[in-house]
Amino acid sequence: MSADDTPIDKLLSGLLPPTVRLAWQRLDDAVEPEFRFAEEAAHVEGAVAKRRVEFGAGRALFHRLHDELLAEDAPGSAAGPALAPAAPLLVAEDRGPLWPAGVVGSISHTKGLCVVALARTSDHPRLGLDVEVTAPLPDKLWPSILTVSERARIQGLGARGPLLSKLHFSGKEAVYKWLSRDEKRVVAFEEVELGFSLARGSFATSLLFENTLPRPTGSWRIGREFLATAVW
Ligand SMILES: CC(C)(COP(=O)(O)OP(=O)(O)OC[C@H]1O[C@@H](n2cnc3c(N)ncnc32)[C@H](O)[C@@H]1OP(=O)(O)O)[C@@H](O)C(=O)NCCC(=O)NCCS
């Protein structure tokens, strides 16, 4: 671990339950990614360096975590149901990853950081994760991202309000990924309402459309450089 790692490890520590594996890496657009599978490299062939680097980091971190789960499944070990062997992590029509049998995950990248979460579907049927740079959401975006009651709550918080606006944005992105297994459409920001507990590092999610889904558990952390939200 380098001195640089400590704030990110601290940020992500306890964000998700121990049944979810997390891995992260800093991103450097000057370092060309190495892909384990040609199909993954082909997906970003011709893309700009930033995109190749973030996509490559997500795939590399996914394979690291998937390998760890596969190692638990080695003959003689007492793990959960057998998982699909290592294979390219391909991209679905909705641009989400096509998780291999037995696992579900979530990938997020922002300026300079990529984080991946992965779990057995027997532990977690759905996962959502998002990381963002620690900075307020620009005021002009508030009406399109926040519901009327979210805005009222944030405005009542004084100096802490602007950063909470970014947490709402991040939390909704995480919820969108959490929903992707069940909702095969683009769920709009105004269809989801979040209620943050500032004391507990958690948030409640209300889905404002007809559904039969369980209520997700949400958590959040803010660090100096980055903030993170997760739902499971
Ligand atoms: C998909 C989306 C949430 C990604 O968020 P983002 O902040 O742009 O980018 P992130 O880096 O956090 O996430 C990107 C990763 O999300 C994953 N992703 C993309 N589309 C996805 C989908 N439909 N479902 C699940 N995961 C998806 C991918 O793994 C992607 O990384 P990769 O292409 O390198 O594999 C966003 O682009 C989007 O389409 N939002 C639309 C609606 C929305 O957010 N509604 C919120 C209210 S529910």
The ligand as a Gaussian input file, in Angstrom:
#p B3LYP/6-31G(d) Opt

LIG

0 1
 C      -25.242000       4.104000     -16.676000
 C      -24.912000       5.350000     -15.907000
 C      -25.635000       5.308000     -14.550000
 C      -23.394000       5.370000     -15.673000
 O      -23.034000       6.358000     -14.781000
 P      -21.760000       7.312000     -15.015000
 O      -21.600000       8.193000     -13.827000
 O      -21.891000       7.924000     -16.339000
 O      -20.516000       6.417000     -15.093000
 P      -19.869000       5.386000     -14.061000
 O      -18.431000       5.447000     -14.336000
 O      -20.291000       5.564000     -12.635000
 O      -20.461000       4.019000     -14.552000
 C      -20.086000       3.498000     -15.781000
 C      -20.279000       2.021000     -15.722000
 O      -21.642000       1.752000     -15.473000
 C      -21.940000       0.488000     -16.029000
 N      -23.174000       0.639000     -16.770000
 C      -23.387000       1.299000     -17.933000
 N      -24.677000       1.174000     -18.283000
 C      -25.265000       0.418000     -17.331000
 C      -26.575000      -0.066000     -17.156000
 N      -27.551000       0.192000     -18.027000
 N      -26.830000      -0.816000     -16.082000
 C      -25.852000      -1.123000     -15.182000
 N      -24.583000      -0.695000     -15.292000
 C      -24.314000       0.079000     -16.364000
 C      -20.768000       0.080000     -16.907000
 O      -20.054000      -0.909000     -16.222000
 C      -19.966000       1.344000     -17.026000
 O      -18.572000       1.143000     -17.096000
 P      -17.906000       0.405000     -18.356000
 O      -18.623000       0.891000     -19.567000
 O      -16.482000       0.806000     -18.286000
 O      -18.140000      -1.067000     -18.082000
 C      -25.298000       6.660000     -16.647000
 O      -24.464000       6.856000     -17.741000
 C      -26.709000       6.643000     -17.167000
 O      -26.977000       6.156000     -18.252000
 N      -27.669000       7.225000     -16.417000
 C      -29.021000       7.340000     -16.911000
 C      -30.128000       7.446000     -15.943000
 C      -29.848000       7.560000     -14.516000
 O      -28.735000       7.663000     -14.048000
 N      -30.916000       7.594000     -13.741000
 C      -30.781000       7.782000     -12.327000
 C      -32.084000       7.556000     -11.640000
 S      -32.362000       5.867000     -11.322000

